Amino acid sequence: MTGSEKERMLAGELYRSTDAELQGTMAKAQQHLRRLNAIPNEDTEQRFAALQAMFARIGNGTQIKSPFMCDYGAHICIGDNGFINYGCVFLDCNLITIGDEVQIGPGVHIYTAYHPIDSEARRSGLEAAKPVNIGRNVWLGGASVICPGVTIGENTVIGAGSVVVRDIPANRVAVGNPCHVVREIIAGPI
């Protein structure tokens, strides 16, 4: 392992989240979140400006309802015209990339962080993080959990309450714990 704890974190290597640089960055993000969550949801312009100050990217027309929580914010990229409902939590210790037109239900959690299975390594304070990628025009049903390293293909629907532990291809409906594909989506007239 070489580099800073932040470099190791973003490279998917074991790192220590108690590092002073990471703790300082997280503290600044928490200040941004307190301001964001104090802005009324109907004040879309002020909320958008607050999100631009915190995220790596927030696309035009995208709305995030409060309360919203994340670790850093700086590792979150969200496309245009998305909607993220109340009570979502994004643990962005690695990149969370969300495409255009994505709809995210209330209480959805997206995790990049995970801890070693080996108890000694876990007790030592080491952890790791893998990126999460959500394709264009995805719908994540309420209370879904998206686990570290998962990619969800475009146009896919994840049923409410699902726990997504592995990649889900494009144009699918997937549900359950663990989440599994139940059918393909075939495009047609509305």
Secondary structure, 3 states (H helix, E strand, C coil): CCCCHHHHHHCCCCEECCCHHHHHHHHHHHHHHHHHHHCCCCCHHHHHHHHHHHCCEECCCCEECCCEEECCCCCEEECCCCEECCCEEEECCCCEEECCCCEECCCCEEECEECCCCHHHHHCCEEEECCEEECCCCEECCCCEECCCCEECCCCEECCCCEECCCECCCEEEECCCCEEEEECCCCCC
